[in-house]
């Protein structure tokens, strides 16, 4: 079946060896270029749409913003499901598309539907954000000298740093956290307004009208044409204070006469803290889901270095990273490389022990790097990425199986004496030594023996590889999350098997010619003799007591079958990311200021553990609304030191248990969930909730749902092994409602709009 390939390789041995060297060089180059991801992205395309209307209640956001966006987006082609959350001043809609939908197609269609089918009140424009579960690749803190305030740092973050980072190819979004957003504030004195007979709407209108630039036509001055412009933008608080509102007895009434003008900051929706710093400015960089992490992170790090050194930032201000995805990728790559080398050495030693011949073990083991490089080269050519699962799952024993069969057959034929070898070649006949009309009988006897040894087992080798590939067919047919995770692994395995099969019929015969001596003798190693001494009497007894042997085997099979339901199972092994992601859920009525002290204490507790590098908190939500949460929610990112720097015998599980005990003792009533950074994002993206498992209760009455959620929580607490339970409350945020009495308002000559404008 493979005679032509085997004949070609054996007749052009120097060429094959030269090609092998070139191939190995290309394989090393491909490995250096290969993009390695720490974790496969299991999610389809997800788009997050936010709309912000400060001051509106959750009910109003749901009615006027969330529902219209849900209805408008429902007709988008390829949509699988739509989830939404409405908060005070924020509408958050997550649109999940079906697997296989192109990202750019989904983004374009969603934007088109929002433009054509959705009209939101108050000229609010919804913002589309790409959600990549593994897209957050870089986190940093913007630090400055003590005299440089939070408002100045946040201004740099919004207007300088973010703009520069968005110019980096592959960056989709920069999410700012912390700091205060600078704004000019006019605090009206209602008594002075009344004294000067100025209304609040007049004040607002006058300020708006006094802050504009306009353009006119052109005039000719001599031979020159000059553009006409009207400059009216305010420059500072003095300009605002000098805006004219009206006249009183011929004297202009200015803004500063009825109000206090100052520089302040917008109402805060969230805070960021780090270690003992209660208020810091941080940023999260999100990459395009279609690109490769290594390349994008390298570009980000280069841009950060430029920003820190080219004078973009004021003296003393710099970007300090505290999370870099390339660190995890580097650890993953090191782990994979370590396992591959260890696996190669282990397979080589096992081959040597059982074959009893060093040269045969070298020939067999040579297939491993060839198969791996073949697989890596195909991945690079197709633009695919590797990950811990796809590379780590390759079984070297199966990879070298075909080479073992061929080398053992060559070894067996070489062990025969000259008479037996001659008889074998004579029995085969000249027809077997003919390939495409070329008679190979002129070859040396040694070469013919290798050729015929390979031909004798070519079908067995092919069928062995085909059976292995067939076992992976279910993985190739998987869809959804399973397909996203196990598909790359199956393809990588298939590429490696194909490379091993090609090497078996080309490289292995040539190496056998160069390395194996003409005459070999079978040598049983000490290890094989020891196994044989144990196994031989057991085999004899089993053959003598055949019925008893079958019964014993059946009993073991039955016991194993009964134990299967008791074995725990995981869809995927947990990837060690080297960090903790802790979510604290406080009472829904808590204020930002009240929660700040508790979050600060949480960071202090974490930082006292020597295994913790730093503790960074996110309390509330960012100003752009990209994280749908309220003041009750705090998230802590805790990078950990390498395990070899930990206290002797201390494990991550013990660290989590200790922190849980300390938190439970100090913060009664606050619910905590412990996870990892990427793991938490994946769980939230796939299930729609912030946790690994969830129970969803659907019904028309929110009060009933709240009551039922408490009952479910109580029952779940009784389940052994369940930890970090919590309830996502839909009610509880208090509102101070001011309801207009229209009849009384009419007596004072006021309409509803006048009163709500004051509110």
C-alpha positions in Angstrom: 0.0 0.0 0.0 2.9 2.4 0.8 5.5 0.7 -1.3 6.1 3.7 -3.4 6.7 6.0 -0.5 9.0 3.5 1.3 10.9 2.8 -1.9 11.4 6.5 -2.6 12.7 7.1 0.9 15.1 4.2 0.9 16.4 4.9 -2.6 17.1 8.6 -1.7 18.4 8.3 1.8 20.7 11.3 1.8 17.9 13.5 0.5 15.5 12.2 3.1 18.0 13.0 5.9 18.6 16.5 4.5 14.9 17.1 4.3 14.6 15.9 7.9 17.1 18.6 9.0 15.3 21.3 7.1 12.0 20.1 8.5 13.3 20.2 12.1 14.6 23.7 11.5 11.2 24.8 10.1 9.5 23.1 13.1 11.5 25.1 15.6 10.7 28.3 13.7 7.0 27.4 13.7 7.1 26.7 17.4 8.6 30.1 18.1 5.9 31.7 16.0 3.0 29.5 17.4 0.5 31.5 19.4 -0.2 29.7 22.7 -3.4 30.6 24.7 -3.7 29.7 28.3 -7.3 28.6 27.8 -9.5 28.0 24.8 -12.2 30.6 24.3 -15.4 28.5 24.8 -17.9 31.2 24.0 -19.5 32.3 20.8 -19.7 36.0 19.8 -21.1 38.0 22.7 -22.0 41.7 22.4 -22.8 43.9 25.4 -24.9 47.0 24.8 -25.2 49.7 27.5 -27.4 52.8 27.8 -27.0 55.2 30.7 -29.6 57.7 31.8 -28.5 59.1 35.2 -31.3 59.6 37.7 -33.8 57.1 36.3 -34.9 54.2 38.5 -34.4 50.6 37.5 -38.1 50.3 36.6 -37.9 53.2 34.3 -34.6 52.0 32.7 -36.3 48.6 32.1 -39.4 50.2 30.5 -37.8 53.0 28.4 -34.4 51.6 27.5 -33.9 47.9 28.2 -37.1 46.6 26.6 -36.8 48.7 23.4 -33.3 47.4 22.9 -34.3 43.8 23.5 -37.1 44.1 21.0 -34.9 45.8 18.4 -32.1 43.3 18.8 -34.3 40.2 18.7 -34.4 40.3 14.9 -30.6 40.3 14.5 -29.6 37.3 12.4 -27.8 34.6 14.3 -29.0 35.6 17.8 -29.1 32.7 20.3 -30.3 34.5 23.4 -30.6 38.0 24.9 -30.1 38.6 28.6 -30.5 42.0 30.3 -30.2 43.8 33.6 -31.6 47.1 34.6 -30.1 49.2 37.3 -30.5 52.7 38.6 -29.4 54.8 35.6 -28.0 51.8 33.6 -29.5 49.4 31.1 -27.3 46.4 30.3 -28.1 44.0 27.5 -26.0 41.0 26.6 -26.6 39.4 23.2 -25.2 35.9 22.6 -25.0 34.7 19.1 -25.0 31.1 17.8 -21.7 29.3 17.4 -20.2 29.9 14.0 -21.5 33.5 13.5 -18.7 35.8 12.4 -17.8 38.5 14.9 -17.8 41.4 12.4 -21.1 40.3 10.9 -22.7 40.1 14.3 -21.4 43.6 15.3 -22.5 45.2 12.1 -26.0 43.7 12.2 -26.5 44.6 15.8 -25.4 48.2 15.2 -27.7 48.4 12.2 -30.7 47.1 14.2 -30.0 49.6 17.0 -29.9 52.4 14.5 -33.0 51.5 12.5 -35.2 49.9 15.1 -34.4 51.5 18.5 -35.2 55.0 19.5 -34.3 55.9 23.1 -35.6 58.8 25.1 -33.5 61.9 26.0 -31.2 61.3 22.9 -29.4 58.5 24.7 -27.1 56.6 22.3 -26.6 52.9 23.2 -23.0 51.8 23.2 -21.9 48.4 21.8 -19.1 46.7 23.5 -17.4 43.4 22.5 -17.4 40.8 25.3 -14.5 38.3 25.1 -14.4 36.0 28.0 -10.7 35.7 27.8 -10.1 39.1 26.2 -9.0 41.1 29.3 -5.2 40.8 28.8 -3.7 43.7 30.7 -4.4 45.7 33.9 -2.5 48.7 35.1 -2.6 51.5 37.7 -1.9 55.1 36.8 0.3 56.5 39.6 1.5 60.0 40.2 3.3 62.2 42.8 1.4 63.0 46.1 0.3 66.5 44.9 -1.2 65.0 41.7 -4.9 64.5 42.6 -7.3 61.8 41.5 -9.2 64.1 39.2 -6.0 64.9 37.3 -5.1 61.3 37.1 -8.5 60.4 35.8 -8.4 63.2 33.3 -5.1 61.8 32.0 -6.6 58.3 31.9 -9.7 59.4 29.9 -8.1 61.9 27.5 -4.5 60.7 27.1 -3.8 57.2 28.1 -7.0 55.6 26.8 -6.7 57.4 23.4 -3.1 56.2 23.0 -3.9 52.6 23.9 -6.8 52.5 21.5 -4.4 53.1 18.7 -2.7 49.8 19.4 -3.8 47.3 16.7 -6.0 44.6 18.3 -7.2 46.7 21.2 -11.0 46.9 21.4 -11.7 48.7 24.6 -10.0 50.3 27.6 -12.2 50.2 30.7 -11.3 52.9 33.3 -11.8 52.2 37.0 -11.5 54.6 39.9 -10.6 58.2 40.2 -13.0 61.2 40.0 -14.3 62.6 36.7 -13.7 66.3 36.6 -16.7 68.6 36.0 -17.6 72.3 36.5 -20.4 72.6 39.0 -22.9 75.4 39.5 -24.7 75.1 42.9 -27.7 77.4 42.8 -28.9 79.2 45.9 -32.7 79.0 45.7 -33.2 82.0 47.9 -31.0 84.2 45.7 -32.8 82.9 42.6 -36.1 83.9 44.2 -34.7 87.3 45.2 -33.5 88.1 41.6 -36.7 86.6 40.1 -34.6 84.0 38.2 -35.9 80.5 37.7 -33.8 77.3 37.7 -34.6 76.5 34.0 -33.4 80.1 33.1 -30.1 79.4 34.9 -29.6 76.1 33.1 -30.6 77.6 29.7 -28.3 80.6 30.1 -25.3 78.5 30.9 -26.0 76.3 27.9 -26.4 79.3 25.6 -23.2 80.9 26.8 -20.9 78.0 26.0 -20.8 77.8 22.2 -18.6 78.6 19.3 -20.2 79.6 15.9 -18.9 80.0 12.4 -19.9 82.7 9.9 -19.0 83.2 6.3 -16.0 85.0 5.0 -15.2 88.7 4.4 -12.7 90.2 2.1 -10.1 92.5 3.7 -8.1 93.9 0.9 -7.0 91.0 -1.2 -7.4 88.5 1.6 -10.3 86.3 2.4 -10.9 86.0 6.2 -13.1 83.4 8.0 -15.5 84.7 10.6 -15.8 82.9 13.9 -17.6 83.5 17.1 -15.8 82.3 20.2 -18.0 81.7 23.2 -16.7 78.5 24.9 -16.1 79.0 28.6 -12.5 78.5 29.8 -12.7 78.5 33.5 -15.0 79.1 36.5 -14.6 82.9 36.1 -16.2 82.7 32.6 -19.1 80.7 34.0 -19.6 83.1 36.9 -19.8 86.1 34.6 -22.6 84.6 32.4 -25.6 87.1 32.4 -29.0 85.8 33.5 -31.1 88.9 33.5 -31.2 92.5 34.6 -32.3 94.0 37.9 -32.8 97.8 37.9 -30.4 98.1 35.0 -27.8 96.0 36.7 -27.0 92.6 35.0 -27.6 89.5 37.2 -24.7 87.1 36.8 -24.4 83.4 37.6 -22.0 84.1 40.4 -24.7 86.3 42.0 -27.1 83.4 42.5 -24.9 80.3 42.5 -21.5 79.0 43.6 -19.3 78.0 40.7 -16.5 75.5 41.4 -14.6 72.5 40.0 -15.8 69.2 41.4 -16.4 65.7 40.2 -19.4 63.8 38.8 -21.3 61.5 41.2 -19.3 58.3 41.6 -20.6 55.0 40.4 -17.6 53.0 41.7 -14.2 53.1 43.3 -10.9 51.2 42.8 -8.4 50.5 45.6 -5.1 48.7 45.9 -3.5 47.4 49.0 -3.5 50.4 51.5 -4.5 52.9 48.8 -8.3 53.4 49.2 -8.7 55.3 45.9 -6.7 54.7 42.8 -7.0 55.0 39.0 -6.7 51.8 37.1 -7.5 50.5 33.6 -8.4 47.2 32.0 -7.3 46.6 28.4 -9.5 44.3 26.3 -8.3 42.8 23.0 -10.2 41.8 19.9 -11.4 38.2 20.2 -10.3 37.3 16.6 -6.6 38.1 17.3 -3.8 36.3 19.0 -2.8 37.1 22.6 1.0 37.0 22.3 1.1 39.5 19.5 -1.4 41.9 21.0 0.2 41.8 24.5 3.6 42.5 23.0 2.2 45.6 21.2 0.5 46.8 24.4 3.7 46.4 26.5 5.7 48.3 23.8 3.1 51.1 23.8 3.0 51.3 27.6 6.8 51.7 27.6 6.5 54.5 25.1 3.8 56.3 27.1 6.0 56.1 30.2 9.2 57.4 28.5 8.2 59.7 25.6 6.9 62.6 27.6 3.2 61.9 27.1 2.6 61.9 30.8 3.6 64.7 33.2 6.8 64.2 35.3 6.3 61.6 38.1 3.2 60.0 36.5 3.5 56.5 35.0 1.6 53.4 34.1 2.3 50.5 36.5 1.0 47.0 35.3 -0.2 44.5 37.9 -1.6 41.9 35.5 -0.2 40.7 32.2 -1.7 37.8 30.3 1.6 36.9 28.8 2.8 35.8 32.3 0.1 33.1 32.4 0.8 32.2 28.7 4.5 31.9 29.6 3.7 29.6 32.5 1.4 27.5 30.3 4.1 27.3 27.5 6.7 26.3 30.0 4.4 23.6 31.5 3.6 22.2 28.0 7.3 22.2 27.0 8.3 20.6 30.3 5.7 17.9 29.8 6.6 17.3 26.2 10.3 16.9 27.0 9.5 14.7 30.0 7.2 12.6 27.9 9.7 12.1 25.1 12.4 11.0 27.6 9.9 8.7 29.4 8.8 7.1 26.1 12.5 6.7 25.1 13.4 4.9 28.3 10.4 2.6 28.2 11.3 1.7 24.6 14.8 1.0 25.6 13.8 -1.1 28.6 11.4 -3.3 26.6 13.2 -3.5 23.3 16.5 -4.0 25.0 18.3 -2.0 22.2 19.4 1.6 22.4 19.4 2.2 18.7 15.9 0.9 18.2 14.7 3.2 21.0 16.3 6.2 19.3 14.6 5.4 16.0 11.2 5.0 17.6 11.5 8.2 19.8 12.5 10.2 16.7 8.9 10.1 15.6 7.8 12.2 18.6 9.4 15.6 17.7 8.7 15.0 14.0 5.0 14.5 14.7 4.8 17.4 17.1 6.6 19.8 14.7 4.3 18.6 11.9 1.3 19.4 14.0 2.7 22.8 15.0 3.5 23.8 11.4 -0.1 23.1 10.3 -1.5 25.1 13.3 0.7 28.1 12.3 -0.1 27.9 8.6 -3.8 27.8 9.4 -3.6 30.6 11.9 -4.8 28.5 14.8 -3.7 28.8 18.4 -2.5 26.0 20.7 -3.4 25.7 24.4 -2.7 23.6 27.4 -5.5 21.1 26.5 -4.6 20.7 22.8 -0.9 20.2 23.2 -0.9 18.6 26.7 -3.4 15.9 25.6 -1.2 14.4 22.9 -0.4 10.8 23.9 3.2 10.0 22.9 2.6 6.3 23.3 0.0 6.4 20.6 2.2 8.7 18.4 5.1 6.2 18.4 2.8 3.1 18.0 3.3 2.9 14.2 7.0 3.3 14.5 7.2 0.6 17.2 5.4 -1.9 14.9 7.8 -1.2 12.0 11.0 -1.2 14.0 10.1 -4.4 15.8 9.4 -6.1 12.5 12.8 -4.9 11.1 14.4 -6.0 14.4 12.7 -9.5 14.1 13.9 -10.0 10.5 17.4 -8.9 11.3 17.6 -11.5 14.0 17.1 -14.3 11.5 20.2 -16.0 10.2 21.4 -15.6 6.7 19.6 -18.7 5.4 16.3 -17.6 6.9 16.7 -14.2 5.5 17.4 -15.6 2.0 14.5 -17.9 2.2 12.2 -15.0 3.3 13.3 -12.9 0.3 12.9 -15.9 -2.0 9.4 -16.7 -0.7 8.4 -13.1 -1.2 9.5 -13.3 -4.8 10.5 -10.6 -7.4 7.0 -9.4 -7.8 7.0 -8.0 -4.2 10.3 -6.3 -4.9 8.8 -4.4 -7.8 7.6 -0.8 -7.4 6.0 0.9 -10.4 7.8 -1.3 -12.8 11.2 -0.9 -11.1 12.8 -4.1 -9.8 14.5 -3.5 -6.5 16.4 -6.9 -6.5 19.6 -5.0 -7.2 19.4 -3.4 -3.8 21.7 -4.7 -1.1 20.2 -7.4 1.0 20.1 -5.2 4.1 18.1 -2.6 2.2 15.7 -5.2 0.8 15.1 -6.6 4.3 14.2 -3.1 5.6 11.9 -2.5 2.6 10.1 -5.9 3.0 9.8 -5.5 6.8 8.0 -2.2 6.2 5.8 -3.6 3.4 4.8 -6.5 5.7 3.3 -4.2 8.3 2.1 -1.2 6.2 -1.5 -2.3 6.4 -1.3 -2.9 10.2 0.3 0.5 10.7 -2.3 2.3 8.6 -5.2 0.5 10.3 -3.8 1.2 13.7 -3.6 4.9 13.0 -7.0 4.9 11.4 -8.6 3.3 14.4 -7.0 5.9 16.7 -8.3 8.7 14.5 -11.7 7.1 14.4 -11.8 7.3 18.2 -11.6 11.1 17.9 -14.6 11.3 15.5 -17.0 12.2 18.4 -14.7 15.1 19.3 -14.8 16.4 15.7 -18.6 16.4 15.7 -19.0 18.2 18.9 -20.9 21.6 18.8 -21.2 24.5 21.1 -19.0 24.8 24.1 -17.7 21.3 23.8 -16.7 21.9 20.2 -14.9 25.1 21.1 -12.9 23.4 23.8 -12.2 19.9 22.4 -12.2 20.7 18.7 -8.6 22.2 18.8 -7.4 19.2 20.8 -8.9 16.7 18.3 -7.4 18.6 15.3 -4.0 18.8 17.0 -4.0 15.1 17.7 -5.0 14.3 14.1 -2.2 16.4 12.7 0.3 14.7 15.0 -0.9 11.2 14.0 -0.7 12.2 10.3 2.9 13.4 10.9 3.8 10.2 12.7 2.4 8.1 10.0 4.4 9.9 7.3 7.5 9.7 9.4 7.0 6.0 9.9 7.1 5.2 6.2 9.9 7.7 5.3 12.2 8.6 8.2 11.9 5.3 10.2 13.2 3.0 7.4 16.0 5.3 6.6 17.1 5.6 10.3 16.8 1.8 10.6 19.3 1.5 7.7 21.8 3.9 9.2 21.5 2.9 12.9 20.6 -0.8 13.1 23.4 -3.3 12.7 23.0 -6.0 10.0 22.9 -8.7 12.6 21.1 -8.2 15.9 20.3 -10.6 18.7 17.3 -10.4 21.0 18.3 -9.5 24.5 15.9 -9.7 27.4 16.5 -6.9 29.8 16.4 -7.5 33.6 13.1 -5.6 33.8 11.5 -7.8 31.1 12.8 -11.0 32.8 11.4 -9.8 36.1 8.0 -9.2 34.6 8.1 -12.5 32.8 8.8 -14.4 36.0 5.8 -12.8 37.7 3.5 -13.0 34.7 4.2 -16.6 33.4 2.8 -18.5 36.5 -0.2 -16.2 36.6 -0.9 -16.8 33.0 -0.6 -20.6 33.4 -2.9 -20.6 36.4 -5.4 -18.4 34.6 -5.5 -20.8 31.6 -5.9 -23.8 34.0 -8.8 -22.1 35.8 -10.5 -20.5 32.9 -14.0 -20.3 34.5 -12.7 -18.9 37.7 -10.7 -16.3 35.8 -13.8 -15.2 33.9 -15.8 -15.0 37.1 -13.2 -12.9 38.8 -13.0 -10.6 35.8 -16.8 -10.3 35.8 -16.8 -9.4 39.5 -14.2 -6.7 39.1 -16.2 -5.3 36.1 -19.4 -5.3 38.2 -17.7 -3.6 41.1 -16.3 -1.0 38.8 -19.7 -0.4 37.2 -21.2 0.1 40.7 -18.5 2.6 41.6 -18.9 4.7 38.5 -21.8 6.8 39.8 -19.8 7.7 42.9 -16.9 9.1 41.0 -16.8 12.8 40.8 -16.6 14.3 37.3 -15.6 17.7 35.9 -16.3 19.0 32.4 -12.8 20.5 32.4 -9.9 20.4 34.8 -9.4 23.7 36.6 -6.6 25.7 35.0 -4.3 27.2 37.7 -4.1 30.9 36.8 -2.0 31.9 39.8 -4.6 34.3 41.2 -7.8 34.7 43.2 -10.9 36.5 42.1 -13.2 37.2 45.0 -16.6 38.6 44.7 -18.3 40.2 47.8 -22.0 40.8 47.7 -23.1 43.3 50.4 -26.7 44.3 51.3 -28.4 45.8 48.3 -29.2 49.1 50.2 -25.6 49.9 51.0 -24.0 53.1 49.8 -20.7 53.5 48.1 -19.2 55.3 51.1 -20.4 52.7 53.6 -19.0 49.9 51.5 -15.6 51.5 51.0 -14.4 50.8 54.6 -15.4 47.2 54.3 -13.6 46.7 51.0 -10.5 48.4 52.4 -10.5 46.0 55.3 -10.9 43.0 52.9 -7.7 44.2 51.0 -5.9 44.5 54.4 -6.8 40.9 55.3 -5.7 39.6 52.0 -2.4 41.5 51.9 -1.2 40.1 55.3 -0.9 36.7 53.7 2.7 36.4 52.4 1.6 34.4 49.3 -0.3 37.5 48.0 1.5 39.9 45.7 -1.2 42.6 45.7 -4.9 43.1 46.3 -6.9 45.3 43.9 -10.5 46.0 44.5 -13.4 47.2 42.2 -16.3 48.5 44.2 -19.5 49.4 42.3 -19.3 49.7 38.6 -17.1 51.7 36.1 -18.5 55.0 34.7 -19.0 53.5 31.2 -21.4 50.9 32.6 -19.4 47.9 31.1 -19.9 45.9 34.3 -23.5 45.7 35.4 -23.3 46.0 39.2 -24.4 48.3 42.0 -22.7 49.6 45.2 -23.4 46.3 46.8 -20.9 44.5 44.6 -17.2 44.4 45.2 -14.6 42.4 43.3 -11.1 41.7 44.4 -8.3 40.7 42.1 -5.5 38.9 44.0 -2.3 37.9 42.1 -0.3 35.2 43.9 3.4 34.5 44.1 4.8 31.3 42.4 4.1 28.2 44.5 7.8 27.6 45.1 7.8 30.9 47.1 4.9 29.8 49.4 5.2 28.6 53.0 6.3 25.0 53.1 3.4 22.6 52.7 0.9 25.4 52.3 -1.6 25.0 49.4 -4.0 27.3 47.6 -7.0 25.5 49.0 -5.7 26.2 52.5 -5.2 29.8 51.6 -8.8 30.1 50.3 -10.1 28.4 53.4 -8.2 30.7 55.7 -9.4 33.8 53.9 -13.0 32.5 54.0 -12.8 32.1 57.7 -11.4 35.5 58.3 -14.0 37.1 56.0 -16.8 35.2 57.6 -15.7 36.3 61.1 -15.3 40.0 60.2 -18.1 40.6 57.7 -21.3 38.8 58.8 -24.1 39.1 56.3 -21.7 39.6 53.3 -21.6 36.8 50.8 -18.3 35.8 49.2 -17.5 33.8 46.1 -14.0 32.6 45.4 -12.8 31.9 41.8 -10.1 32.8 39.4 -9.9 35.7 36.9 -10.5 34.0 33.6 -12.6 31.2 35.1 -15.0 33.8 36.6 -15.4 35.6 33.2 -16.1 32.3 31.4 -18.6 31.2 34.0 -20.4 34.5 33.8 -20.4 34.7 30.0 -21.7 31.2 29.5 -24.4 31.1 32.2 -25.2 34.8 32.5 -24.6 34.8 36.3 -21.6 35.5 38.4 -20.9 31.9 39.5 -20.2 28.3 38.4 -23.7 27.0 38.9 -27.0 28.8 39.2 -30.7 28.2 39.8 -33.0 30.6 37.8 -36.5 31.2 39.0 -38.9 32.8 36.4 -42.2 34.4 37.2 -44.2 37.6 36.9 -44.0 38.8 40.6 -40.7 40.1 41.8 -41.7 39.9 45.4 -42.6 36.3 45.1 -39.3 35.6 43.3 -37.3 37.2 46.1 -39.1 35.0 48.7 -38.6 31.8 46.6 -34.9 32.6 46.2 -34.4 32.6 50.0 -36.1 29.2 50.2 -33.9 27.8 47.4 -30.8 29.2 49.2 -31.9 27.5 52.4 -32.3 24.1 50.6 -29.1 24.4 48.7 -27.2 25.0 51.9 -28.2 21.5 53.0 -26.4 19.9 50.0 -23.0 18.5 50.9 -20.1 20.1 49.1 -21.9 23.3 48.1 -20.0 26.5 48.9 -20.1 30.2 48.3 -23.9 30.4 48.0 -25.5 33.7 47.3 -28.6 35.4 45.9 -28.7 38.0 43.1 -31.4 40.3 44.5 -33.7 42.0 42.1 -35.3 44.2 44.8 -34.0 46.2 47.8 -32.6 49.4 46.4 -34.5 52.1 48.3 -36.0 55.1 46.4 -37.0 58.5 47.7 -40.1 59.2 45.5 -41.4 62.7 45.1 -44.8 62.5 43.6 -46.3 65.7 42.2 -49.8 66.7 43.4 -51.1 68.2 40.2 -54.0 70.0 41.8 -51.8 71.8 44.4 -49.2 72.5 41.7 -51.9 74.2 39.6 -52.8 76.5 42.4 -49.3 77.9 42.4 -49.2 78.1 38.6 -46.7 75.3 38.3 -46.8 72.3 36.0 -45.2 68.9 36.6 -42.1 69.7 34.5 -41.2 72.8 36.6 -41.2 70.7 39.7 -39.3 67.7 38.2 -36.7 70.1 36.8 -35.9 71.2 40.4 -35.8 67.5 41.5 
